[in-house]
Amino acid sequence: MPGPRFPGRLILATRGAVPRSVLEAIVAQVSRLFALEVSLPAHPLSIPGQQDAWQGSQLLANWVTSLLERLYGDFDAMSLAVVTDDITIPVMRYVLGQAQMGGRHAVISTARIGGGNLEERASKLAVHEVGHLFDLVHCEDPVCAMFAVVSMQELDRRTSLLCRYCTADLANARCLRNKD
């Protein structure tokens, strides 16, 4: 039985001083590739200093996606948080992003991707994590947006586009999930 319909909207939430140019780059890539209407909330995310949100000085990515669920779970939309904090999950030292596979909420961090390519790198991360929301898995093609990266060199080599296999998987997932 198919899962819930894919919403046609993405809420792009922020925490920290995310440059407008980064948000514009993300909106351009995500809206074009996934045919989503992207909106930005009027206020940035408020994340308290409570202990369960943090692991040392790093923000827990799963905590952020849970916050997004609490804030936007009743909306007919997916959500993506762009944070300037370094993020992690309990089993890794750090992550660049995290998504609920086939779910509705994801987070990316700009903390480790700075430099002259910030807009391009952030939009690549956003496409990758939103791809997971559309049930796309990691790809073996090193230039596909769904390739799992472990270094800045791999991120820079990767494009913000899907390979033909991931494009077909996206079309198939949309078809299966959006049947009445």
Backbone as CSV, one residue per row, in Angstrom:
resi,resn,N_x,N_y,N_z,CA_x,CA_y,CA_z,C_x,C_y,C_z
1,MET,0.843,-1.173,0.000,0.000,0.000,0.000,0.893,1.243,0.000
2,PRO,0.608,2.213,-0.875,1.453,3.396,-0.943,1.417,4.194,0.349
3,GLY,2.508,4.912,0.620,2.584,5.785,1.786,1.811,7.071,1.538
4,PRO,1.947,8.025,2.428,1.242,9.289,2.272,1.725,10.042,1.034
5,ARG,0.884,10.910,0.515,1.234,11.708,-0.657,2.425,12.613,-0.349
6,PHE,3.242,12.844,-1.369,4.317,13.813,-1.212,3.704,15.202,-1.268
7,PRO,3.967,16.030,-0.300,3.454,17.397,-0.370,4.201,18.179,-1.448
8,GLY,3.587,19.217,-1.951,4.209,20.040,-2.981,4.897,21.267,-2.420
9,ARG,5.045,21.306,-1.084,5.664,22.472,-0.451,6.817,22.058,0.441
10,LEU,7.777,22.967,0.558,8.901,22.788,1.466,9.042,24.064,2.285
11,ILE,9.059,23.904,3.593,9.315,25.026,4.491,10.808,25.036,4.774
12,LEU,11.456,26.145,4.474,12.904,26.284,4.644,13.164,27.132,5.882
13,ALA,13.432,26.459,6.999,13.645,27.142,8.275,15.137,27.367,8.485
14,THR,15.478,28.374,9.284,16.889,28.680,9.521,17.169,28.834,11.010
15,ARG,18.440,28.674,11.341,18.945,28.985,12.685,20.346,29.539,12.494
16,GLY,20.587,30.691,13.049,21.881,31.333,12.891,21.861,32.298,11.713
17,ALA,22.999,32.891,11.453,23.115,33.890,10.390,23.380,33.223,9.044
18,VAL,22.345,32.595,8.493,22.461,31.952,7.183,22.343,33.058,6.124
19,PRO,23.367,33.221,5.288,23.304,34.287,4.284,22.122,34.124,3.331
20,ARG,21.541,35.232,2.956,20.398,35.231,2.026,20.780,34.523,0.724
21,SER,22.018,34.708,0.268,22.467,34.076,-0.980,22.430,32.550,-0.875
22,VAL,22.683,32.008,0.298,22.613,30.558,0.508,21.169,30.098,0.392
23,LEU,20.267,30.822,1.034,18.845,30.456,0.959,18.331,30.553,-0.475
24,GLU,18.735,31.574,-1.194,18.307,31.725,-2.591,18.820,30.573,-3.453
25,ALA,20.061,30.151,-3.225,20.628,29.030,-3.990,19.867,27.739,-3.692
26,ILE,19.546,27.521,-2.430,18.794,26.321,-2.046,17.405,26.353,-2.667
27,VAL,16.715,27.469,-2.553,15.368,27.595,-3.120,15.404,27.304,-4.617
28,ALA,16.360,27.877,-5.331,16.449,27.691,-6.777,16.619,26.211,-7.142
29,GLN,17.550,25.532,-6.484,17.826,24.130,-6.831,16.703,23.195,-6.415
30,VAL,16.232,23.332,-5.194,15.225,22.414,-4.665,13.884,22.600,-5.379
31,SER,13.497,23.839,-5.610,12.203,24.064,-6.261,12.224,23.542,-7.693
32,ARG,13.342,23.730,-8.393,13.440,23.266,-9.772,13.497,21.742,-9.858
33,LEU,14.367,21.134,-9.077,14.593,19.699,-9.183,13.412,18.867,-8.683
34,PHE,12.787,19.311,-7.598,11.712,18.521,-7.000,10.327,19.117,-7.246
35,ALA,10.244,20.192,-8.001,8.972,20.864,-8.304,8.216,21.207,-7.018
36,LEU,8.925,21.824,-6.087,8.343,22.202,-4.808,8.193,23.719,-4.710
37,GLU,7.133,24.148,-4.076,6.987,25.546,-3.694,7.720,25.690,-2.364
38,VAL,8.665,26.609,-2.282,9.478,26.768,-1.080,9.098,28.066,-0.384
39,SER,8.857,27.977,0.926,8.540,29.169,1.709,9.466,29.248,2.917
40,LEU,9.702,30.464,3.368,10.541,30.699,4.548,9.668,31.246,5.663
41,PRO,9.720,30.643,6.846,8.953,31.182,7.979,9.434,32.585,8.335
42,ALA,8.569,33.337,8.980,8.900,34.711,9.360,9.992,34.770,10.428
43,HIS,10.091,33.740,11.263,11.038,33.750,12.367,11.984,32.557,12.269
44,PRO,13.242,32.740,12.687,14.187,31.620,12.694,13.821,30.600,13.777
45,LEU,14.391,29.420,13.654,14.180,28.377,14.665,14.782,28.824,15.991
46,SER,14.073,28.532,17.034,14.573,28.802,18.372,14.923,27.464,19.008
47,ILE,16.203,27.271,19.279,16.651,26.015,19.875,17.259,26.336,21.235
48,PRO,16.638,25.846,22.265,17.117,26.169,23.611,18.434,25.466,23.923
49,GLY,19.030,25.875,25.010,20.268,25.260,25.449,20.040,23.980,26.225
50,GLN,18.825,23.420,26.138,18.542,22.223,26.931,19.443,21.066,26.530
51,GLN,19.779,20.276,27.490,20.779,19.229,27.339,20.448,18.217,26.242
52,ASP,19.184,17.850,26.071,18.863,16.807,25.095,18.981,17.276,23.645
53,ALA,19.169,18.571,23.402,19.334,19.085,22.046,20.793,19.081,21.603
54,TRP,21.695,18.889,22.544,23.116,19.058,22.269,23.930,17.841,22.702
55,GLN,25.009,17.608,21.980,26.032,16.648,22.386,27.321,17.452,22.437
56,GLY,27.692,17.868,23.622,28.806,18.804,23.753,28.414,20.127,23.115
57,SER,29.236,20.610,22.192,28.934,21.868,21.510,28.184,21.659,20.197
58,GLN,27.874,20.408,19.877,27.211,20.104,18.613,25.709,19.895,18.812
59,LEU,24.953,20.400,17.869,23.514,20.243,17.857,23.182,18.851,17.321
60,LEU,22.277,18.159,17.980,21.882,16.824,17.529,20.907,16.934,16.358
61,ALA,21.302,16.377,15.217,20.496,16.477,14.000,19.102,15.879,14.199
62,ASN,19.026,14.743,14.887,17.724,14.113,15.104,16.821,14.969,15.987
63,TRP,17.419,15.726,16.890,16.640,16.620,17.724,16.019,17.718,16.858
64,VAL,16.790,18.208,15.880,16.287,19.257,14.981,15.132,18.724,14.138
65,THR,15.267,17.512,13.598,14.161,16.977,12.787,12.927,16.734,13.655
66,SER,13.130,16.370,14.909,11.983,16.229,15.829,11.333,17.583,16.096
67,LEU,12.145,18.628,16.228,11.605,19.980,16.399,10.792,20.381,15.175
68,LEU,11.319,20.094,13.997,10.587,20.411,12.767,9.247,19.682,12.730
69,GLU,9.235,18.446,13.194,7.977,17.680,13.257,6.991,18.371,14.197
70,ARG,7.468,18.817,15.348,6.580,19.503,16.295,6.057,20.815,15.716
71,LEU,6.898,21.537,15.000,6.505,22.836,14.458,5.646,22.733,13.197
72,TYR,6.003,21.805,12.320,5.384,21.765,10.994,4.692,20.452,10.662
73,GLY,4.586,19.556,11.625,3.994,18.246,11.368,2.552,18.298,10.922
74,ASP,1.816,19.326,11.327,0.411,19.447,10.930,0.244,20.153,9.591
75,PHE,1.329,20.648,9.019,1.280,21.333,7.735,1.369,20.285,6.627
76,ASP,0.781,20.571,5.483,0.938,19.693,4.329,2.211,20.135,3.602
77,ALA,3.347,19.872,4.249,4.624,20.329,3.708,5.756,19.498,4.285
78,MET,6.848,19.496,3.546,8.111,18.979,4.065,8.833,20.175,4.676
79,SER,9.854,19.926,5.481,10.636,21.033,6.010,12.118,20.683,5.991
80,LEU,12.913,21.727,5.801,14.362,21.613,5.809,14.904,22.747,6.667
81,ALA,15.680,22.395,7.681,16.345,23.406,8.505,17.760,23.596,7.986
82,VAL,18.150,24.854,7.842,19.525,25.208,7.496,20.087,25.896,8.729
83,VAL,21.067,25.255,9.360,21.620,25.778,10.609,23.099,26.094,10.440
84,THR,23.568,27.033,11.231,24.992,27.370,11.207,25.765,26.611,12.279
85,ASP,25.039,25.921,13.168,25.671,25.100,14.201,26.270,23.844,13.573
86,ASP,27.332,23.336,14.179,27.868,22.039,13.806,26.858,20.999,14.288
87,ILE,26.565,20.000,13.459,25.572,18.992,13.837,26.199,17.604,13.874
88,THR,25.539,16.744,14.613,26.034,15.376,14.767,24.860,14.432,14.976
89,ILE,25.155,13.167,14.898,24.254,12.105,15.342,25.063,11.263,16.316
90,PRO,24.426,10.548,17.217,25.178,9.857,18.270,26.292,8.920,17.800
91,VAL,26.200,8.360,16.611,27.198,7.379,16.174,28.312,7.967,15.312
92,MET,28.310,9.292,15.096,29.329,9.914,14.253,29.883,11.165,14.926
93,ARG,31.086,11.548,14.529,31.677,12.787,15.062,30.925,14.016,14.585
94,TYR,30.521,14.018,13.323,29.738,15.113,12.768,29.026,14.612,11.513
95,VAL,27.997,15.324,11.107,27.335,15.088,9.833,27.118,16.442,9.174
96,LEU,27.006,16.425,7.861,26.702,17.654,7.120,25.206,17.846,6.992
97,GLY,24.464,16.743,7.085,23.017,16.798,6.982,22.404,15.501,7.460
98,GLN,21.102,15.536,7.678,20.368,14.358,8.156,18.922,14.510,7.698
99,ALA,18.329,13.422,7.252,16.926,13.444,6.820,16.202,12.225,7.340
100,GLN,14.906,12.376,7.486,14.043,11.243,7.817,13.727,10.549,6.494
101,MET,14.346,9.412,6.243,14.165,8.707,4.980,12.684,8.479,4.719
102,GLY,12.196,9.032,3.627,10.788,8.891,3.289,9.880,9.676,4.212
103,GLY,10.459,10.488,5.073,9.671,11.289,6.009,9.445,12.684,5.468
104,ARG,9.380,13.635,6.370,9.067,14.992,5.938,10.062,16.046,6.404
105,HIS,11.067,15.667,7.213,11.903,16.684,7.828,13.391,16.353,7.697
106,ALA,14.183,17.408,7.425,15.623,17.237,7.243,16.344,18.480,7.751
107,VAL,17.656,18.334,7.950,18.488,19.437,8.406,19.832,19.373,7.694
108,ILE,20.381,20.547,7.369,21.758,20.632,6.888,22.470,21.698,7.712
109,SER,23.794,21.577,7.769,24.604,22.531,8.512,25.614,23.195,7.580
110,THR,25.804,24.488,7.767,26.820,25.212,7.001,28.141,25.322,7.769
111,ALA,28.201,24.762,8.976,29.367,24.941,9.853,30.674,24.451,9.238
112,ARG,30.654,23.393,8.464,31.895,22.808,7.946,32.087,23.000,6.449
113,ILE,31.216,23.767,5.797,31.286,23.861,4.333,31.618,25.264,3.842
114,GLY,32.122,26.117,4.727,32.403,27.502,4.370,33.412,27.650,3.247
115,GLY,33.725,28.865,2.968,34.644,29.144,1.876,33.900,29.784,0.720
116,GLY,34.566,29.914,-0.380,33.991,30.574,-1.545,32.840,29.842,-2.194
117,ASN,32.654,28.579,-1.876,31.605,27.775,-2.511,30.405,27.537,-1.600
118,LEU,30.165,28.390,-0.619,29.127,28.136,0.376,27.753,27.925,-0.258
119,GLU,27.348,28.776,-1.174,26.021,28.653,-1.793,25.893,27.337,-2.547
120,GLU,26.910,27.018,-3.345,26.882,25.783,-4.136,26.884,24.549,-3.234
121,ARG,27.745,24.549,-2.233,27.815,23.400,-1.324,26.512,23.232,-0.552
122,ALA,25.958,24.322,-0.045,24.706,24.231,0.710,23.565,23.737,-0.166
123,SER,23.504,24.190,-1.404,22.416,23.725,-2.278,22.586,22.247,-2.626
124,LYS,23.819,21.775,-2.757,24.054,20.349,-2.995,23.599,19.521,-1.791
125,LEU,23.929,19.991,-0.582,23.487,19.283,0.622,21.963,19.276,0.727
126,ALA,21.349,20.404,0.423,19.891,20.496,0.501,19.231,19.526,-0.479
127,VAL,19.714,19.502,-1.702,19.159,18.576,-2.701,19.307,17.142,-2.209
128,HIS,20.462,16.806,-1.672,20.712,15.444,-1.182,19.718,15.064,-0.075
129,GLU,19.563,15.930,0.920,18.676,15.599,2.046,17.215,15.603,1.632
130,VAL,16.805,16.518,0.782,15.423,16.503,0.281,15.203,15.243,-0.562
131,GLY,16.229,14.814,-1.271,16.130,13.549,-2.017,15.777,12.390,-1.104
132,HIS,16.384,12.350,0.082,16.035,11.302,1.048,14.569,11.402,1.469
133,LEU,14.045,12.621,1.582,12.626,12.768,1.926,11.731,12.159,0.855
134,PHE,12.233,12.128,-0.372,11.514,11.502,-1.485,11.909,10.033,-1.658
135,ASP,12.430,9.419,-0.588,12.785,8.000,-0.573,14.008,7.628,-1.411
136,LEU,14.797,8.604,-1.858,15.991,8.274,-2.633,17.105,7.827,-1.691
137,VAL,17.796,6.759,-2.075,18.899,6.220,-1.281,20.221,6.743,-1.836
138,HIS,21.324,6.437,-1.155,22.628,6.855,-1.650,22.931,6.184,-2.976
139,CYS,23.574,6.928,-3.839,23.875,6.490,-5.203,25.369,6.193,-5.322
140,GLU,25.726,5.323,-6.237,27.131,4.986,-6.466,27.825,5.921,-7.448
141,ASP,27.071,6.758,-8.151,27.634,7.697,-9.121,28.211,8.901,-8.370
142,PRO,29.535,9.114,-8.403,30.150,10.166,-7.591,29.769,11.598,-7.979
143,VAL,29.104,11.809,-9.106,28.663,13.157,-9.454,27.171,13.365,-9.220
144,CYS,26.456,12.311,-8.876,25.023,12.402,-8.588,24.819,13.097,-7.237
145,ALA,23.777,13.882,-7.134,23.460,14.573,-5.878,23.226,13.601,-4.730
146,MET,22.873,12.365,-5.016,22.580,11.389,-3.971,23.799,10.561,-3.564
147,PHE,24.973,10.876,-4.109,26.207,10.219,-3.690,26.535,10.668,-2.267
148,ALA,26.877,9.725,-1.400,27.231,10.050,-0.012,28.660,10.567,0.021
149,VAL,28.847,11.751,0.568,30.186,12.346,0.601,30.782,12.271,1.999
150,VAL,32.092,12.142,2.034,32.800,12.149,3.313,33.893,13.204,3.346
151,SER,34.057,13.948,2.237,35.086,14.993,2.194,34.580,16.179,1.374
152,MET,35.209,17.312,1.578,34.848,18.508,0.806,35.164,18.311,-0.673
153,GLN,36.233,17.563,-0.974,36.573,17.307,-2.367,35.447,16.535,-3.054
154,GLU,34.880,15.550,-2.370,33.765,14.793,-2.945,32.525,15.674,-3.083
155,LEU,32.276,16.521,-2.098,31.134,17.424,-2.178,31.302,18.385,-3.352
156,ASP,32.490,18.908,-3.539,32.739,19.829,-4.649,32.625,19.125,-6.003
157,ARG,33.001,17.872,-6.081,32.927,17.108,-7.327,31.485,16.733,-7.662
158,ARG,30.691,16.499,-6.643,29.293,16.105,-6.827,28.507,17.272,-7.426
159,THR,27.506,16.968,-8.236,26.644,18.013,-8.782,25.412,18.148,-7.896
160,SER,24.556,19.081,-8.229,23.281,19.210,-7.518,22.163,18.604,-8.351
161,LEU,22.530,17.742,-9.286,21.559,17.070,-10.154,21.520,15.583,-9.850
162,LEU,20.434,14.964,-10.208,20.286,13.512,-10.037,20.736,12.798,-11.296
163,CYS,21.390,11.660,-11.140,21.745,10.830,-12.288,20.462,10.251,-12.886
164,ARG,20.573,9.588,-14.009,19.367,9.064,-14.666,18.656,8.009,-13.812
165,TYR,19.405,7.238,-13.029,18.786,6.217,-12.187,18.015,6.846,-11.029
166,CYS,18.618,7.841,-10.387,17.930,8.518,-9.281,16.742,9.328,-9.796
167,THR,16.873,9.899,-11.000,15.744,10.611,-11.618,14.582,9.644,-11.835
168,ALA,14.888,8.455,-12.324,13.844,7.440,-12.529,13.255,6.997,-11.196
169,ASP,14.102,6.818,-10.175,13.609,6.437,-8.847,12.694,7.520,-8.273
170,LEU,13.053,8.776,-8.481,12.215,9.883,-8.004,10.859,9.862,-8.700
171,ALA,10.850,9.693,-10.008,9.590,9.645,-10.753,8.746,8.460,-10.290
172,ASN,9.380,7.320,-10.056,8.668,6.129,-9.601,8.109,6.340,-8.194
173,ALA,8.912,6.916,-7.310,8.447,7.159,-5.936,7.262,8.113,-5.939
174,ARG,7.314,9.162,-6.747,6.203,10.119,-6.844,4.950,9.404,-7.339
175,CYS,5.139,8.587,-8.358,3.999,7.866,-8.943,3.353,6.939,-7.921
176,LEU,4.162,6.143,-7.227,3.628,5.201,-6.259,2.997,5.898,-5.061
177,ARG,3.646,6.937,-4.563,3.153,7.600,-3.357,1.945,8.485,-3.617
178,ASN,1.785,8.967,-4.853,0.711,9.922,-5.126,-0.512,9.283,-5.783
179,LYS,-0.524,7.958,-5.858,-1.734,7.293,-6.379,-2.874,7.486,-5.394
180,ASP,-4.040,7.656,-5.916,-5.213,7.815,-5.035,-5.689,6.488,-4.500
